Amino acid sequence: MIPNGYTQEQEDIRAAVRELCAGFPIEYWRTADRARAYPDEFVNALTKAGWLAAMVPEEYGGAGLGVMEGGLILQEINASGGSAGPCHAQMYTMGTVLRHGSEEQKKRYLPAIAEGSLRLQSFGVTEPDAGSDTTNISTFAKKQGNKYVINGRKVFISRVQHTDLILLLARTTPKDQVARKTEGLSVFLVDVRDAGDRLIVRPIETMLNHETNELTFDGLEVPEENLIGEEGRGLRYILSGMNAERVLIASESLGDGYYFTERSTKYASERIVFDRPIGQNQGVQFPIAEAYTLIEAARLMRDAAARRFDAGDARGDEANMAKYLASEAAWKAANAALVTFGGYGFTTEFGIERKFREARLQMTAPVSNNLILSYVGEHILGMPRSY
Ligand SMILES: Cc1cc2nc3c(=O)[nH]c(=O)nc-3n(C[C@H](O)[C@H](O)[C@H](O)COP(=O)(O)OP(=O)(O)OC[C@H]3O[C@@H](n4cnc5c(N)ncnc54)[C@H](O)[C@@H]3O)c2cc1C
């Protein structure tokens, strides 16, 4: 094995998360997947153990750990065969409040998030008519006295049924009235509990058990104290959290990759066909070995990205490349697992087909790999902007 260079504390965190996850075996996730149910017991156990508050600073009741530790936590969840998707958002949405919220907002929200009495699990950016072109969103928050009135539509907003707050991006100045299209966008904390019929939530069925929704805001009033930072500067606040998000998502993909290669290696060594283990055949062995090689390379990039982020460096080169490499490597590993398991890979019993569906998501969301490549082309290689 390649020496990973993690500290004893980081190894202890990995071991503790692994132990917690052992209480939620493949059958647990299969049952939740079949019922399209939220894994409440798992998320509660994770919250109770404090892992979801890992990145909240100690002064606000969290563990004060970095994105490296946050990433290792999510990696271990996915490597165990589980899915961090139902609860990962809090780790990065919290960062926007931490970095750009007022002291009053931090005191009001962060300790409650850390102790698990308040959930900030939803992140509302994507819109049907804007897609990846975020500056083109049209959900509008109009200032009226001491409140904002929100109208508009969002799509693919996850975990709305399992959150108290949504971190919402909306326009506060129309696009044609700003000097640069990145201006005039603002971030709000929207309390779902107070929304009533001003917020219509329509679940969207997808190929995986990842609760996501279309939202319609119909004159929803939000108090002005729920605006994060300054009006009009919201996009920059959202973007400042993106590198952390990339590292965390890359970590989930790494976990998926380790899950597939571990399961494939074991099965390939045990399954006898033509009087020998199938793993003796290069057609079975090499795809697993190739996927593992790519996963380890992606892990080194993730580690470099996490260390850069935790050192306070805002540049996102490694974070973007880690998200790309890890999601592509996990997908390789997923396909190698289907080669290895043959027909059994398609059955729900073996725990491959569910993870196969889940592992594909990270290539598209929260940002598609095409847009990652356009970051690399433009910001690292210096080619013309492609959009
Ligand atoms: C299960 C799920 C959960 C999600 N959860 C959330 C959430 O909680 N909050 C949230 O805000 N969003 C969420 N999303 C939305 C997700 O972030 C978007 O789906 C994603 O960013 C892509 O946007 P889009 O689907 O509108 O695709 P589009 O922008 O319509 O793009 C379609 C395709 O065209 C490609 N493309 C577009 N423009 C270019 C270009 N200039 N160059 C090259 N290729 C291009 C894209 O890469 C993509 O492959 C979720 C999505 C899914 C599927």
The ligand as an SDF file (V2000), in Angstrom:
LIG
                    3D

 53 58  0  0  0  0  0  0  0  0999 V2000
  -29.7520   13.8870   -7.8490 C   0  0  0  0  0  0  0  0  0  0  0  0
  -29.3830   15.3350   -8.0230 C   0  0  0  0  0  0  0  0  0  0  0  0
  -29.2710   16.1490   -6.9120 C   0  0  0  0  0  0  0  0  0  0  0  0
  -28.9700   17.5050   -7.0480 C   0  0  0  0  0  0  0  0  0  0  0  0
  -28.9520   18.3180   -5.9310 N   0  0  0  0  0  0  0  0  0  0  0  0
  -28.8220   19.6560   -6.0900 C   0  0  0  0  0  0  0  0  0  0  0  0
  -28.9690   20.5360   -4.9610 C   0  0  0  0  0  0  0  0  0  0  0  0
  -29.1790   20.1040   -3.8260 O   0  0  0  0  0  0  0  0  0  0  0  0
  -28.8790   21.8760   -5.1610 N   0  0  0  0  0  0  0  0  0  0  0  0
  -28.6720   22.4170   -6.4050 C   0  0  0  0  0  0  0  0  0  0  0  0
  -28.6160   23.6430   -6.5100 O   0  0  0  0  0  0  0  0  0  0  0  0
  -28.5280   21.6090   -7.4810 N   0  0  0  0  0  0  0  0  0  0  0  0
  -28.5980   20.2480   -7.3560 C   0  0  0  0  0  0  0  0  0  0  0  0
  -28.4810   19.4150   -8.4510 N   0  0  0  0  0  0  0  0  0  0  0  0
  -28.3200   20.0110   -9.7770 C   0  0  0  0  0  0  0  0  0  0  0  0
  -26.9400   19.7900  -10.3750 C   0  0  0  0  0  0  0  0  0  0  0  0
  -26.0010   20.6100   -9.7360 O   0  0  0  0  0  0  0  0  0  0  0  0
  -27.0770   20.0760  -11.8830 C   0  0  0  0  0  0  0  0  0  0  0  0
  -27.8550   19.0150  -12.4220 O   0  0  0  0  0  0  0  0  0  0  0  0
  -25.7720   20.1840  -12.5640 C   0  0  0  0  0  0  0  0  0  0  0  0
  -25.0570   21.2930  -12.0930 O   0  0  0  0  0  0  0  0  0  0  0  0
  -25.9480   20.3130  -14.0760 C   0  0  0  0  0  0  0  0  0  0  0  0
  -26.9310   21.2680  -14.4090 O   0  0  0  0  0  0  0  0  0  0  0  0
  -28.1580   20.8740  -15.3750 P   0  0  0  0  0  0  0  0  0  0  0  0
  -28.7000   19.5940  -14.9360 O   0  0  0  0  0  0  0  0  0  0  0  0
  -29.0620   22.0350  -15.5090 O   0  0  0  0  0  0  0  0  0  0  0  0
  -27.4360   20.6060  -16.7690 O   0  0  0  0  0  0  0  0  0  0  0  0
  -27.2220   21.6330  -17.9700 P   0  0  0  0  0  0  0  0  0  0  0  0
  -26.5730   22.8880  -17.4710 O   0  0  0  0  0  0  0  0  0  0  0  0
  -28.4950   21.7350  -18.7280 O   0  0  0  0  0  0  0  0  0  0  0  0
  -26.1570   20.8450  -18.8310 O   0  0  0  0  0  0  0  0  0  0  0  0
  -26.4910   19.6520  -19.5540 C   0  0  0  0  0  0  0  0  0  0  0  0
  -25.2070   19.0390  -20.0870 C   0  0  0  0  0  0  0  0  0  0  0  0
  -24.5440   19.9810  -20.9460 O   0  0  0  0  0  0  0  0  0  0  0  0
  -23.2250   20.2180  -20.4890 C   0  0  0  0  0  0  0  0  0  0  0  0
  -22.8560   21.6350  -20.6980 N   0  0  0  0  0  0  0  0  0  0  0  0
  -23.6150   22.7390  -20.4710 C   0  0  0  0  0  0  0  0  0  0  0  0
  -22.9200   23.8550  -20.7620 N   0  0  0  0  0  0  0  0  0  0  0  0
  -21.6860   23.4510  -21.1720 C   0  0  0  0  0  0  0  0  0  0  0  0
  -20.4850   24.1050  -21.5970 C   0  0  0  0  0  0  0  0  0  0  0  0
  -20.4120   25.4470  -21.6590 N   0  0  0  0  0  0  0  0  0  0  0  0
  -19.4320   23.3610  -21.9440 N   0  0  0  0  0  0  0  0  0  0  0  0
  -19.4910   22.0200  -21.9080 C   0  0  0  0  0  0  0  0  0  0  0  0
  -20.5710   21.3040  -21.4910 N   0  0  0  0  0  0  0  0  0  0  0  0
  -21.6540   22.0240  -21.1320 C   0  0  0  0  0  0  0  0  0  0  0  0
  -23.2420   19.8950  -19.0080 C   0  0  0  0  0  0  0  0  0  0  0  0
  -21.9500   19.5230  -18.5660 O   0  0  0  0  0  0  0  0  0  0  0  0
  -24.2140   18.7160  -18.9420 C   0  0  0  0  0  0  0  0  0  0  0  0
  -23.5280   17.5270  -19.2370 O   0  0  0  0  0  0  0  0  0  0  0  0
  -28.7220   18.0420   -8.3360 C   0  0  0  0  0  0  0  0  0  0  0  0
  -28.8050   17.2110   -9.4610 C   0  0  0  0  0  0  0  0  0  0  0  0
  -29.1280   15.8790   -9.3150 C   0  0  0  0  0  0  0  0  0  0  0  0
  -29.2390   15.0140  -10.5500 C   0  0  0  0  0  0  0  0  0  0  0  0
  1  2  1  0
  2  3  1  0
  2 52  2  0
  3  4  2  0
  4  5  1  0
  4 50  1  0
  5  6  2  0
  6  7  1  0
  6 13  1  0
  7  8  2  0
  7  9  1  0
  9 10  1  0
 10 11  2  0
 10 12  1  0
 12 13  2  0
 13 14  1  0
 14 15  1  0
 14 50  1  0
 15 16  1  0
 16 17  1  0
 16 18  1  0
 18 19  1  0
 18 20  1  0
 20 21  1  0
 20 22  1  0
 22 23  1  0
 23 24  1  0
 24 25  2  0
 24 26  1  0
 24 27  1  0
 27 28  1  0
 28 29  2  0
 28 30  1  0
 28 31  1  0
 31 32  1  0
 32 33  1  0
 33 34  1  0
 33 48  1  0
 34 35  1  0
 35 36  1  0
 35 46  1  0
 36 37  1  0
 36 45  1  0
 37 38  2  0
 38 39  1  0
 39 40  1  0
 39 45  2  0
 40 41  1  0
 40 42  2  0
 42 43  1  0
 43 44  2  0
 44 45  1  0
 46 47  1  0
 46 48  1  0
 48 49  1  0
 50 51  2  0
 51 52  1  0
 52 53  1  0
M  END
$$$$
